[in-house]
Amino acid sequence: MAMATGPMNLWDLGLLDAWRTVLSRVRFSGEWNPGWRAGTLRSPRPADPEAVLRGRRRRTLILHGAEDLVFPVEVAHRLHAAVPHSELALVADAGHAAHVERRSEWVGRLRRFLR
């Protein structure tokens, strides 16, 4: 699945071979598949992510690829509007794997936020 979704995760398809090279070194297990197929796998996503983040009452960084095809940028804008203590940082020319496509910018924004 990770290999197949590369074109959806990357905005810069020129990085697709590098993406596949990295993934080829990952040792994936299918241990979660039976639960997923049976519908018993617990979702990592809370039912109401906006409420969870509002309830934390902490500074929150929403770091998002501006060209994300998996979670469109409108989702990031909506989350930012719903969480008063949030900061929205969009990574230009990057998709869902912005941390791969624009690593320096991604890490830089994260470091600035953590300071």
Biopython code that builds the backbone (N, CA, C, O; Angstrom):
import numpy as np
from Bio.PDB.StructureBuilder import StructureBuilder

atoms = [
    (1, "MET", "N", (0.824, -1.185, 0.000)),
    (1, "MET", "CA", (0.000, 0.000, 0.000)),
    (1, "MET", "C", (0.876, 1.259, 0.000)),
    (1, "MET", "O", (0.588, 2.223, -0.710)),
    (2, "ALA", "N", (1.946, 1.241, 0.801)),
    (2, "ALA", "CA", (2.837, 2.405, 0.868)),
    (2, "ALA", "C", (3.486, 2.669, -0.489)),
    (2, "ALA", "O", (3.625, 3.823, -0.897)),
    (3, "MET", "N", (3.879, 1.619, -1.179)),
    (3, "MET", "CA", (4.490, 1.774, -2.509)),
    (3, "MET", "C", (3.470, 2.315, -3.505)),
    (3, "MET", "O", (3.772, 3.212, -4.292)),
    (4, "ALA", "N", (2.269, 1.764, -3.462)),
    (4, "ALA", "CA", (1.239, 2.128, -4.430)),
    (4, "ALA", "C", (0.743, 3.560, -4.275)),
    (4, "ALA", "O", (0.320, 4.179, -5.252)),
    (5, "THR", "N", (0.790, 4.090, -3.059)),
    (5, "THR", "CA", (0.248, 5.432, -2.831)),
    (5, "THR", "C", (1.288, 6.540, -3.010)),
    (5, "THR", "O", (0.987, 7.711, -2.776)),
    (6, "GLY", "N", (2.487, 6.190, -3.415)),
    (6, "GLY", "CA", (3.521, 7.208, -3.642)),
    (6, "GLY", "C", (3.062, 8.371, -4.495)),
    (6, "GLY", "O", (3.268, 9.521, -4.107)),
    (7, "PRO", "N", (2.438, 8.117, -5.658)),
    (7, "PRO", "CA", (1.999, 9.235, -6.495)),
    (7, "PRO", "C", (0.946, 10.119, -5.831)),
    (7, "PRO", "O", (0.773, 11.269, -6.233)),
    (8, "MET", "N", (0.252, 9.615, -4.842)),
    (8, "MET", "CA", (-0.730, 10.428, -4.132)),
    (8, "MET", "C", (-0.079, 11.175, -2.969)),
    (8, "MET", "O", (-0.541, 12.250, -2.587)),
    (9, "ASN", "N", (0.985, 10.615, -2.407)),
    (9, "ASN", "CA", (1.647, 11.229, -1.252)),
    (9, "ASN", "C", (2.655, 12.301, -1.647)),
    (9, "ASN", "O", (2.938, 13.210, -0.866)),
    (10, "LEU", "N", (3.191, 12.197, -2.845)),
    (10, "LEU", "CA", (4.224, 13.135, -3.296)),
    (10, "LEU", "C", (3.655, 14.119, -4.308)),
    (10, "LEU", "O", (2.942, 13.727, -5.232)),
    (11, "TRP", "N", (3.969, 15.382, -4.134)),
    (11, "TRP", "CA", (3.604, 16.384, -5.134)),
    (11, "TRP", "C", (4.656, 16.383, -6.247)),
    (11, "TRP", "O", (4.324, 16.505, -7.426)),
    (12, "ASP", "N", (5.911, 16.245, -5.864)),
    (12, "ASP", "CA", (7.032, 16.215, -6.808)),
    (12, "ASP", "C", (7.281, 14.759, -7.216)),
    (12, "ASP", "O", (7.995, 14.030, -6.527)),
    (13, "LEU", "N", (6.698, 14.350, -8.319)),
    (13, "LEU", "CA", (6.821, 12.955, -8.751)),
    (13, "LEU", "C", (8.235, 12.597, -9.178)),
    (13, "LEU", "O", (8.540, 11.423, -9.388)),
    (14, "GLY", "N", (9.096, 13.590, -9.307)),
    (14, "GLY", "CA", (10.508, 13.335, -9.568)),
    (14, "GLY", "C", (11.181, 12.630, -8.399)),
    (14, "GLY", "O", (12.261, 12.060, -8.552)),
    (15, "LEU", "N", (10.549, 12.668, -7.236)),
    (15, "LEU", "CA", (11.087, 12.012, -6.037)),
    (15, "LEU", "C", (10.541, 10.598, -5.842)),
    (15, "LEU", "O", (10.856, 9.937, -4.852)),
    (16, "LEU", "N", (9.726, 10.139, -6.785)),
    (16, "LEU", "CA", (9.072, 8.839, -6.627)),
    (16, "LEU", "C", (10.065, 7.682, -6.508)),
    (16, "LEU", "O", (9.866, 6.788, -5.686)),
    (17, "ASP", "N", (11.121, 7.683, -7.307)),
    (17, "ASP", "CA", (12.115, 6.607, -7.209)),
    (17, "ASP", "C", (12.809, 6.626, -5.847)),
    (17, "ASP", "O", (13.042, 5.571, -5.256)),
    (18, "ALA", "N", (13.139, 7.812, -5.349)),
    (18, "ALA", "CA", (13.771, 7.921, -4.025)),
    (18, "ALA", "C", (12.807, 7.434, -2.944)),
    (18, "ALA", "O", (13.222, 6.754, -2.006)),
    (19, "TRP", "N", (11.532, 7.777, -3.068)),
    (19, "TRP", "CA", (10.492, 7.340, -2.134)),
    (19, "TRP", "C", (10.445, 5.811, -2.097)),
    (19, "TRP", "O", (10.424, 5.203, -1.027)),
    (20, "ARG", "N", (10.431, 5.209, -3.277)),
    (20, "ARG", "CA", (10.368, 3.745, -3.356)),
    (20, "ARG", "C", (11.635, 3.093, -2.810)),
    (20, "ARG", "O", (11.573, 2.018, -2.213)),
    (21, "THR", "N", (12.784, 3.740, -3.012)),
    (21, "THR", "CA", (14.040, 3.206, -2.478)),
    (21, "THR", "C", (13.994, 3.177, -0.949)),
    (21, "THR", "O", (14.370, 2.181, -0.331)),
    (22, "VAL", "N", (13.540, 4.257, -0.354)),
    (22, "VAL", "CA", (13.434, 4.310, 1.108)),
    (22, "VAL", "C", (12.463, 3.235, 1.594)),
    (22, "VAL", "O", (12.768, 2.502, 2.535)),
    (23, "LEU", "N", (11.312, 3.140, 0.963)),
    (23, "LEU", "CA", (10.312, 2.165, 1.394)),
    (23, "LEU", "C", (10.788, 0.728, 1.207)),
    (23, "LEU", "O", (10.378, -0.164, 1.949)),
    (24, "SER", "N", (11.646, 0.503, 0.226)),
    (24, "SER", "CA", (12.142, -0.861, 0.000)),
    (24, "SER", "C", (13.007, -1.343, 1.168)),
    (24, "SER", "O", (13.209, -2.545, 1.337)),
    (25, "ARG", "N", (13.516, -0.409, 1.971)),
    (25, "ARG", "CA", (14.342, -0.763, 3.129)),
    (25, "ARG", "C", (13.521, -0.955, 4.406)),
    (25, "ARG", "O", (14.045, -1.385, 5.434)),
    (26, "VAL", "N", (12.246, -0.633, 4.328)),
    (26, "VAL", "CA", (11.368, -0.765, 5.494)),
    (26, "VAL", "C", (10.844, -2.196, 5.553)),
    (26, "VAL", "O", (10.421, -2.762, 4.545)),
    (27, "ARG", "N", (10.879, -2.753, 6.723)),
    (27, "ARG", "CA", (10.351, -4.105, 6.915)),
    (27, "ARG", "C", (8.920, -3.984, 7.424)),
    (27, "ARG", "O", (8.678, -3.795, 8.616)),
    (28, "PHE", "N", (7.989, -4.095, 6.500)),
    (28, "PHE", "CA", (6.572, -3.975, 6.834)),
    (28, "PHE", "C", (6.043, -5.305, 7.336)),
    (28, "PHE", "O", (6.476, -6.364, 6.883)),
    (29, "SER", "N", (5.114, -5.248, 8.265)),
    (29, "SER", "CA", (4.414, -6.458, 8.690)),
    (29, "SER", "C", (2.953, -6.278, 8.306)),
    (29, "SER", "O", (2.489, -5.156, 8.104)),
    (30, "GLY", "N", (2.263, -7.342, 8.213)),
    (30, "GLY", "CA", (0.841, -7.279, 7.913)),
    (30, "GLY", "C", (0.001, -7.616, 9.126)),
    (30, "GLY", "O", (-1.155, -8.019, 8.995)),
    (31, "GLU", "N", (0.578, -7.454, 10.309)),
    (31, "GLU", "CA", (-0.122, -7.856, 11.526)),
    (31, "GLU", "C", (-1.430, -7.099, 11.746)),
    (31, "GLU", "O", (-2.331, -7.602, 12.416)),
    (32, "TRP", "N", (-1.537, -5.909, 11.192)),
    (32, "TRP", "CA", (-2.739, -5.116, 11.386)),
    (32, "TRP", "C", (-3.833, -5.490, 10.378)),
    (32, "TRP", "O", (-4.993, -5.130, 10.576)),
    (33, "ASN", "N", (-3.482, -6.207, 9.301)),
    (33, "ASN", "CA", (-4.452, -6.535, 8.251)),
    (33, "ASN", "C", (-5.685, -7.304, 8.726)),
    (33, "ASN", "O", (-6.797, -6.931, 8.353)),
    (34, "PRO", "N", (-5.539, -8.368, 9.538)),
    (34, "PRO", "CA", (-6.748, -9.090, 9.965)),
    (34, "PRO", "C", (-7.742, -8.196, 10.706)),
    (34, "PRO", "O", (-8.949, -8.268, 10.474)),
    (35, "GLY", "N", (-7.227, -7.362, 11.590)),
    (35, "GLY", "CA", (-8.116, -6.443, 12.315)),
    (35, "GLY", "C", (-8.758, -5.428, 11.398)),
    (35, "GLY", "O", (-9.930, -5.088, 11.558)),
    (36, "TRP", "N", (-7.984, -4.938, 10.425)),
    (36, "TRP", "CA", (-8.513, -3.973, 9.465)),
    (36, "TRP", "C", (-9.625, -4.617, 8.640)),
    (36, "TRP", "O", (-10.688, -4.025, 8.454)),
    (37, "ARG", "N", (-9.379, -5.828, 8.148)),
    (37, "ARG", "CA", (-10.383, -6.529, 7.338)),
    (37, "ARG", "C", (-11.639, -6.853, 8.146)),
    (37, "ARG", "O", (-12.750, -6.800, 7.618)),
    (38, "ALA", "N", (-11.465, -7.186, 9.411)),
    (38, "ALA", "CA", (-12.600, -7.540, 10.263)),
    (38, "ALA", "C", (-13.348, -6.316, 10.783)),
    (38, "ALA", "O", (-14.438, -6.437, 11.343)),
    (39, "GLY", "N", (-12.755, -5.135, 10.595)),
    (39, "GLY", "CA", (-13.397, -3.915, 11.093)),
    (39, "GLY", "C", (-13.200, -3.698, 12.577)),
    (39, "GLY", "O", (-13.920, -2.909, 13.188)),
    (40, "THR", "N", (-12.222, -4.396, 13.175)),
    (40, "THR", "CA", (-11.986, -4.270, 14.618)),
    (40, "THR", "C", (-10.744, -3.451, 14.951)),
    (40, "THR", "O", (-10.431, -3.249, 16.124)),
    (41, "LEU", "N", (-10.044, -2.984, 13.938)),
    (41, "LEU", "CA", (-8.837, -2.187, 14.170)),
    (41, "LEU", "C", (-9.253, -0.813, 14.668)),
    (41, "LEU", "O", (-10.035, -0.117, 14.019)),
    (42, "ARG", "N", (-8.731, -0.430, 15.809)),
    (42, "ARG", "CA", (-9.057, 0.871, 16.393)),
    (42, "ARG", "C", (-8.409, 1.977, 15.562)),
    (42, "ARG", "O", (-7.228, 1.899, 15.227)),
    (43, "SER", "N", (-9.167, 2.976, 15.243)),
    (43, "SER", "CA", (-8.664, 4.088, 14.453)),
    (43, "SER", "C", (-7.700, 4.936, 15.283)),
    (43, "SER", "O", (-7.967, 5.197, 16.455)),
    (44, "PRO", "N", (-6.582, 5.370, 14.693)),
    (44, "PRO", "CA", (-5.686, 6.280, 15.407)),
    (44, "PRO", "C", (-6.245, 7.701, 15.444)),
    (44, "PRO", "O", (-5.731, 8.550, 16.172)),
    (45, "ARG", "N", (-7.290, 7.961, 14.669)),
    (45, "ARG", "CA", (-7.883, 9.290, 14.586)),
    (45, "ARG", "C", (-9.002, 9.419, 15.606)),
    (45, "ARG", "O", (-9.921, 8.599, 15.626)),
    (46, "PRO", "N", (-8.935, 10.441, 16.454)),
    (46, "PRO", "CA", (-10.035, 10.650, 17.396)),
    (46, "PRO", "C", (-11.315, 11.012, 16.650)),
    (46, "PRO", "O", (-11.262, 11.538, 15.538)),
    (47, "ALA", "N", (-12.442, 10.738, 17.250)),
    (47, "ALA", "CA", (-13.734, 11.034, 16.617)),
    (47, "ALA", "C", (-13.867, 12.527, 16.304)),
    (47, "ALA", "O", (-14.445, 12.894, 15.280)),
    (48, "ASP", "N", (-13.341, 13.381, 17.170)),
    (48, "ASP", "CA", (-13.430, 14.834, 16.978)),
    (48, "ASP", "C", (-12.058, 15.457, 17.229)),
    (48, "ASP", "O", (-11.803, 15.970, 18.319)),
    (49, "PRO", "N", (-11.164, 15.418, 16.223)),
    (49, "PRO", "CA", (-9.807, 15.941, 16.430)),
    (49, "PRO", "C", (-9.782, 17.409, 16.847)),
    (49, "PRO", "O", (-8.931, 17.819, 17.636)),
    (50, "GLU", "N", (-10.708, 18.192, 16.320)),
    (50, "GLU", "CA", (-10.743, 19.612, 16.682)),
    (50, "GLU", "C", (-10.987, 19.780, 18.174)),
    (50, "GLU", "O", (-10.331, 20.596, 18.821)),
    (51, "ALA", "N", (-11.920, 19.019, 18.725)),
    (51, "ALA", "CA", (-12.227, 19.112, 20.160)),
    (51, "ALA", "C", (-11.034, 18.662, 20.996)),
    (51, "ALA", "O", (-10.736, 19.263, 22.028)),
    (52, "VAL", "N", (-10.360, 17.622, 20.561)),
    (52, "VAL", "CA", (-9.185, 17.131, 21.295)),
    (52, "VAL", "C", (-8.123, 18.224, 21.361)),
    (52, "VAL", "O", (-7.573, 18.488, 22.430)),
    (53, "LEU", "N", (-7.831, 18.860, 20.231)),
    (53, "LEU", "CA", (-6.799, 19.902, 20.202)),
    (53, "LEU", "C", (-7.233, 21.157, 20.959)),
    (53, "LEU", "O", (-6.414, 21.779, 21.635)),
    (54, "ARG", "N", (-8.488, 21.531, 20.857)),
    (54, "ARG", "CA", (-8.982, 22.683, 21.634)),
    (54, "ARG", "C", (-8.870, 22.398, 23.127)),
    (54, "ARG", "O", (-8.500, 23.276, 23.906)),
    (55, "GLY", "N", (-9.188, 21.176, 23.519)),
    (55, "GLY", "CA", (-9.166, 20.798, 24.922)),
    (55, "GLY", "C", (-7.775, 20.765, 25.524)),
    (55, "GLY", "O", (-7.627, 20.906, 26.738)),
    (56, "ARG", "N", (-6.760, 20.583, 24.709)),
    (56, "ARG", "CA", (-5.383, 20.534, 25.229)),
    (56, "ARG", "C", (-4.911, 21.909, 25.679)),
    (56, "ARG", "O", (-4.067, 22.014, 26.569)),
    (57, "ARG", "N", (-5.440, 22.950, 25.081)),
    (57, "ARG", "CA", (-5.105, 24.338, 25.434)),
    (57, "ARG", "C", (-3.606, 24.605, 25.441)),
    (57, "ARG", "O", (-3.079, 25.281, 26.324)),
    (58, "ARG", "N", (-2.947, 24.067, 24.454)),
    (58, "ARG", "CA", (-1.501, 24.279, 24.277)),
    (58, "ARG", "C", (-1.265, 24.804, 22.873)),
    (58, "ARG", "O", (-2.067, 24.596, 21.963)),
    (59, "ARG", "N", (-0.164, 25.477, 22.725)),
    (59, "ARG", "CA", (0.225, 25.893, 21.375)),
    (59, "ARG", "C", (0.279, 24.641, 20.501)),
    (59, "ARG", "O", (0.803, 23.605, 20.910)),
    (60, "THR", "N", (-0.259, 24.752, 19.317)),
    (60, "THR", "CA", (-0.342, 23.613, 18.415)),
    (60, "THR", "C", (0.132, 24.027, 17.034)),
    (60, "THR", "O", (-0.334, 25.024, 16.482)),
    (61, "LEU", "N", (1.047, 23.270, 16.485)),
    (61, "LEU", "CA", (1.523, 23.532, 15.133)),
    (61, "LEU", "C", (0.804, 22.599, 14.170)),
    (61, "LEU", "O", (0.811, 21.380, 14.340)),
    (62, "ILE", "N", (0.190, 23.188, 13.165)),
    (62, "ILE", "CA", (-0.409, 22.427, 12.074)),
    (62, "ILE", "C", (0.529, 22.617, 10.891)),
    (62, "ILE", "O", (0.530, 23.667, 10.248)),
    (63, "LEU", "N", (1.315, 21.609, 10.617)),
    (63, "LEU", "CA", (2.348, 21.646, 9.571)),
    (63, "LEU", "C", (1.849, 20.790, 8.419)),
    (63, "LEU", "O", (1.652, 19.584, 8.570)),
    (64, "HIS", "N", (1.644, 21.420, 7.268)),
    (64, "HIS", "CA", (0.878, 20.765, 6.210)),
    (64, "HIS", "C", (1.466, 21.070, 4.836)),
    (64, "HIS", "O", (1.840, 22.208, 4.553)),
    (65, "GLY", "N", (1.545, 20.056, 3.990)),
    (65, "GLY", "CA", (1.956, 20.262, 2.602)),
    (65, "GLY", "C", (0.869, 21.007, 1.847)),
    (65, "GLY", "O", (-0.285, 20.577, 1.839)),
    (66, "ALA", "N", (1.216, 22.105, 1.222)),
    (66, "ALA", "CA", (0.225, 22.949, 0.551)),
    (66, "ALA", "C", (-0.467, 22.241, -0.604)),
    (66, "ALA", "O", (-1.572, 22.621, -0.990)),
    (67, "GLU", "N", (0.162, 21.227, -1.153)),
    (67, "GLU", "CA", (-0.406, 20.499, -2.301)),
    (67, "GLU", "C", (-0.853, 19.089, -1.912)),
    (67, "GLU", "O", (-0.942, 18.211, -2.771)),
    (68, "ASP", "N", (-1.131, 18.868, -0.643)),
    (68, "ASP", "CA", (-1.518, 17.544, -0.136)),
    (68, "ASP", "C", (-2.785, 17.055, -0.840)),
    (68, "ASP", "O", (-3.810, 17.737, -0.827)),
    (69, "LEU", "N", (-2.710, 15.872, -1.453)),
    (69, "LEU", "CA", (-3.864, 15.282, -2.124)),
    (69, "LEU", "C", (-4.639, 14.335, -1.196)),
    (69, "LEU", "O", (-5.782, 13.982, -1.486)),
    (70, "VAL", "N", (-4.024, 13.928, -0.092)),
    (70, "VAL", "CA", (-4.678, 13.020, 0.844)),
    (70, "VAL", "C", (-5.587, 13.812, 1.782)),
    (70, "VAL", "O", (-6.759, 13.475, 1.952)),
    (71, "PHE", "N", (-5.045, 14.859, 2.384)),
    (71, "PHE", "CA", (-5.798, 15.787, 3.219)),
    (71, "PHE", "C", (-5.625, 17.167, 2.600)),
    (71, "PHE", "O", (-4.632, 17.842, 2.871)),
    (72, "PRO", "N", (-6.568, 17.594, 1.777)),
    (72, "PRO", "CA", (-6.429, 18.889, 1.102)),
    (72, "PRO", "C", (-6.163, 20.031, 2.083)),
    (72, "PRO", "O", (-6.541, 19.963, 3.253)),
    (73, "VAL", "N", (-5.519, 21.060, 1.594)),
    (73, "VAL", "CA", (-5.115, 22.186, 2.434)),
    (73, "VAL", "C", (-6.309, 22.825, 3.148)),
    (73, "VAL", "O", (-6.145, 23.437, 4.203)),
    (74, "GLU", "N", (-7.490, 22.686, 2.586)),
    (74, "GLU", "CA", (-8.685, 23.229, 3.249)),
    (74, "GLU", "C", (-8.916, 22.572, 4.616)),
    (74, "GLU", "O", (-9.445, 23.201, 5.532)),
    (75, "VAL", "N", (-8.519, 21.315, 4.742)),
    (75, "VAL", "CA", (-8.643, 20.620, 6.029)),
    (75, "VAL", "C", (-7.742, 21.290, 7.065)),
    (75, "VAL", "O", (-8.150, 21.485, 8.209)),
    (76, "ALA", "N", (-6.530, 21.637, 6.671)),
    (76, "ALA", "CA", (-5.603, 22.315, 7.582)),
    (76, "ALA", "C", (-6.136, 23.689, 7.975)),
    (76, "ALA", "O", (-6.049, 24.084, 9.138)),
    (77, "HIS", "N", (-6.688, 24.415, 7.006)),
    (77, "HIS", "CA", (-7.263, 25.734, 7.309)),
    (77, "HIS", "C", (-8.444, 25.611, 8.275)),
    (77, "HIS", "O", (-8.589, 26.412, 9.198)),
    (78, "ARG", "N", (-9.279, 24.606, 8.053)),
    (78, "ARG", "CA", (-10.433, 24.406, 8.934)),
    (78, "ARG", "C", (-9.988, 24.062, 10.355)),
    (78, "ARG", "O", (-10.544, 24.573, 11.327)),
    (79, "LEU", "N", (-8.988, 23.196, 10.468)),
    (79, "LEU", "CA", (-8.467, 22.830, 11.783)),
    (79, "LEU", "C", (-7.862, 24.046, 12.481)),
    (79, "LEU", "O", (-8.080, 24.262, 13.673)),
    (80, "HIS", "N", (-7.110, 24.828, 11.735)),
    (80, "HIS", "CA", (-6.503, 26.039, 12.297)),
    (80, "HIS", "C", (-7.579, 27.007, 12.811)),
    (80, "HIS", "O", (-7.429, 27.593, 13.883)),
    (81, "ALA", "N", (-8.649, 27.169, 12.050)),
    (81, "ALA", "CA", (-9.737, 28.072, 12.467)),
    (81, "ALA", "C", (-10.440, 27.544, 13.714)),
    (81, "ALA", "O", (-10.944, 28.327, 14.519)),
    (82, "ALA", "N", (-10.478, 26.229, 13.878)),
    (82, "ALA", "CA", (-11.193, 25.628, 15.001)),
    (82, "ALA", "C", (-10.366, 25.546, 16.281)),
    (82, "ALA", "O", (-10.915, 25.348, 17.365)),
    (83, "VAL", "N", (-9.057, 25.697, 16.158)),
    (83, "VAL", "CA", (-8.169, 25.563, 17.324)),
    (83, "VAL", "C", (-7.512, 26.922, 17.568)),
    (83, "VAL", "O", (-6.561, 27.282, 16.875)),
    (84, "PRO", "N", (-8.011, 27.678, 18.547)),
    (84, "PRO", "CA", (-7.564, 29.061, 18.754)),
    (84, "PRO", "C", (-6.071, 29.232, 19.012)),
    (84, "PRO", "O", (-5.500, 30.249, 18.618)),
    (85, "HIS", "N", (-5.438, 28.287, 19.646)),
    (85, "HIS", "CA", (-4.021, 28.402, 20.002)),
    (85, "HIS", "C", (-3.115, 27.719, 18.980)),
    (85, "HIS", "O", (-2.002, 27.303, 19.304)),
    (86, "SER", "N", (-3.602, 27.608, 17.745)),
    (86, "SER", "CA", (-2.816, 26.913, 16.724)),
    (86, "SER", "C", (-2.093, 27.891, 15.806)),
    (86, "SER", "O", (-2.474, 29.051, 15.651)),
    (87, "GLU", "N", (-1.044, 27.370, 15.215)),
    (87, "GLU", "CA", (-0.279, 28.082, 14.190)),
    (87, "GLU", "C", (-0.290, 27.190, 12.959)),
    (87, "GLU", "O", (0.014, 26.000, 13.045)),
    (88, "LEU", "N", (-0.639, 27.765, 11.817)),
    (88, "LEU", "CA", (-0.669, 27.007, 10.571)),
    (88, "LEU", "C", (0.578, 27.332, 9.761)),
    (88, "LEU", "O", (0.858, 28.496, 9.474)),
    (89, "ALA", "N", (1.315, 26.306, 9.399)),
    (89, "ALA", "CA", (2.507, 26.465, 8.557)),
    (89, "ALA", "C", (2.335, 25.567, 7.341)),
    (89, "ALA", "O", (2.304, 24.342, 7.459)),
    (90, "LEU", "N", (2.225, 26.184, 6.181)),
    (90, "LEU", "CA", (2.087, 25.428, 4.940)),
    (90, "LEU", "C", (3.451, 25.305, 4.262)),
    (90, "LEU", "O", (4.196, 26.278, 4.143)),
    (91, "VAL", "N", (3.753, 24.102, 3.827)),
    (91, "VAL", "CA", (5.008, 23.846, 3.118)),
    (91, "VAL", "C", (4.679, 23.888, 1.631)),
    (91, "VAL", "O", (3.980, 23.016, 1.113)),
    (92, "ALA", "N", (5.190, 24.911, 0.953)),
    (92, "ALA", "CA", (4.902, 25.108, -0.474)),
    (92, "ALA", "C", (5.478, 23.981, -1.318)),
    (92, "ALA", "O", (6.508, 23.395, -0.986)),
    (93, "ASP", "N", (4.793, 23.693, -2.411)),
    (93, "ASP", "CA", (5.249, 22.697, -3.383)),
    (93, "ASP", "C", (5.526, 21.342, -2.745)),
    (93, "ASP", "O", (6.491, 20.668, -3.107)),
    (94, "ALA", "N", (4.691, 20.945, -1.804)),
    (94, "ALA", "CA", (4.841, 19.657, -1.129)),
    (94, "ALA", "C", (3.462, 19.052, -0.901)),
    (94, "ALA", "O", (2.480, 19.759, -0.677)),
    (95, "GLY", "N", (3.418, 17.738, -0.965)),
    (95, "GLY", "CA", (2.167, 17.023, -0.751)),
    (95, "GLY", "C", (2.084, 16.428, 0.638)),
    (95, "GLY", "O", (2.571, 17.006, 1.610)),
    (96, "HIS", "N", (1.453, 15.254, 0.718)),
    (96, "HIS", "CA", (1.236, 14.580, 1.993)),
    (96, "HIS", "C", (2.559, 14.198, 2.653)),
    (96, "HIS", "O", (2.650, 14.142, 3.880)),
    (97, "ALA", "N", (3.562, 13.940, 1.859)),
    (97, "ALA", "CA", (4.886, 13.576, 2.386)),
    (97, "ALA", "C", (5.803, 14.796, 2.375)),
    (97, "ALA", "O", (6.951, 14.714, 1.939)),
    (98, "ALA", "N", (5.294, 15.913, 2.852)),
    (98, "ALA", "CA", (6.070, 17.154, 2.864)),
    (98, "ALA", "C", (7.374, 16.993, 3.631)),
    (98, "ALA", "O", (8.368, 17.644, 3.306)),
    (99, "HIS", "N", (7.381, 16.140, 4.639)),
    (99, "HIS", "CA", (8.596, 15.893, 5.430)),
    (99, "HIS", "C", (9.672, 15.213, 4.585)),
    (99, "HIS", "O", (10.850, 15.263, 4.939)),
    (100, "VAL", "N", (9.296, 14.591, 3.498)),
    (100, "VAL", "CA", (10.251, 13.958, 2.573)),
    (100, "VAL", "C", (10.607, 14.928, 1.450)),
    (100, "VAL", "O", (11.777, 15.095, 1.107)),
    (101, "GLU", "N", (9.592, 15.558, 0.887)),
    (101, "GLU", "CA", (9.798, 16.425, -0.273)),
    (101, "GLU", "C", (10.556, 17.709, 0.057)),
    (101, "GLU", "O", (11.411, 18.145, -0.713)),
    (102, "ARG", "N", (10.248, 18.295, 1.172)),
    (102, "ARG", "CA", (10.860, 19.571, 1.573)),
    (102, "ARG", "C", (11.374, 19.445, 3.004)),
    (102, "ARG", "O", (10.984, 20.200, 3.895)),
    (103, "ARG", "N", (12.253, 18.479, 3.197)),
    (103, "ARG", "CA", (12.720, 18.138, 4.544)),
    (103, "ARG", "C", (13.295, 19.338, 5.299)),
    (103, "ARG", "O", (12.956, 19.553, 6.462)),
    (104, "SER", "N", (14.146, 20.107, 4.659)),
    (104, "SER", "CA", (14.774, 21.251, 5.348)),
    (104, "SER", "C", (13.738, 22.253, 5.825)),
    (104, "SER", "O", (13.804, 22.732, 6.957)),
    (105, "GLU", "N", (12.789, 22.568, 4.968)),
    (105, "GLU", "CA", (11.752, 23.523, 5.363)),
    (105, "GLU", "C", (10.888, 22.936, 6.477)),
    (105, "GLU", "O", (10.546, 23.633, 7.432)),
    (106, "TRP", "N", (10.537, 21.663, 6.358)),
    (106, "TRP", "CA", (9.721, 20.983, 7.368)),
    (106, "TRP", "C", (10.405, 21.032, 8.739)),
    (106, "TRP", "O", (9.800, 21.426, 9.736)),
    (107, "VAL", "N", (11.662, 20.628, 8.767)),
    (107, "VAL", "CA", (12.417, 20.601, 10.029)),
    (107, "VAL", "C", (12.607, 22.022, 10.557)),
    (107, "VAL", "O", (12.488, 22.255, 11.760)),
    (108, "GLY", "N", (12.898, 22.967, 9.674)),
    (108, "GLY", "CA", (13.075, 24.355, 10.096)),
    (108, "GLY", "C", (11.832, 24.923, 10.752)),
    (108, "GLY", "O", (11.915, 25.576, 11.792)),
    (109, "ARG", "N", (10.687, 24.676, 10.152)),
    (109, "ARG", "CA", (9.431, 25.176, 10.739)),
    (109, "ARG", "C", (9.145, 24.520, 12.076)),
    (109, "ARG", "O", (8.669, 25.169, 13.008)),
    (110, "LEU", "N", (9.434, 23.240, 12.166)),
    (110, "LEU", "CA", (9.223, 22.528, 13.426)),
    (110, "LEU", "C", (10.157, 23.060, 14.510)),
    (110, "LEU", "O", (9.741, 23.258, 15.652)),
    (111, "ARG", "N", (11.412, 23.288, 14.153)),
    (111, "ARG", "CA", (12.370, 23.839, 15.135)),
    (111, "ARG", "C", (11.973, 25.219, 15.606)),
    (111, "ARG", "O", (12.043, 25.515, 16.799)),
    (112, "ARG", "N", (11.550, 26.080, 14.669)),
    (112, "ARG", "CA", (11.124, 27.432, 15.056)),
    (112, "ARG", "C", (9.951, 27.360, 16.021)),
    (112, "ARG", "O", (9.897, 28.109, 16.996)),
    (113, "PHE", "N", (9.026, 26.473, 15.754)),
    (113, "PHE", "CA", (7.857, 26.338, 16.622)),
    (113, "PHE", "C", (8.273, 25.865, 18.018)),
    (113, "PHE", "O", (7.776, 26.369, 19.024)),
    (114, "LEU", "N", (9.175, 24.905, 18.067)),
    (114, "LEU", "CA", (9.592, 24.342, 19.358)),
    (114, "LEU", "C", (10.420, 25.315, 20.186)),
    (114, "LEU", "O", (10.468, 25.195, 21.411)),
    (115, "ARG", "N", (11.069, 26.274, 19.539)),
    (115, "ARG", "CA", (11.817, 27.280, 20.287)),
    (115, "ARG", "C", (10.848, 28.163, 21.022)),
    (115, "ARG", "O", (11.264, 29.087, 21.722)),
]
sb = StructureBuilder()
sb.init_structure("model")
sb.init_model(0)
sb.init_chain("A")
sb.init_seg("    ")
for serial, (resi, resn, name, xyz) in enumerate(atoms, 1):
    if name == "N":
        sb.init_residue(resn, " ", resi, " ")
    sb.init_atom(name, np.array(xyz, "f"), 0.0, 1.0, " ", f" {name:<3s}", serial, name[0])
structure = sb.get_structure()
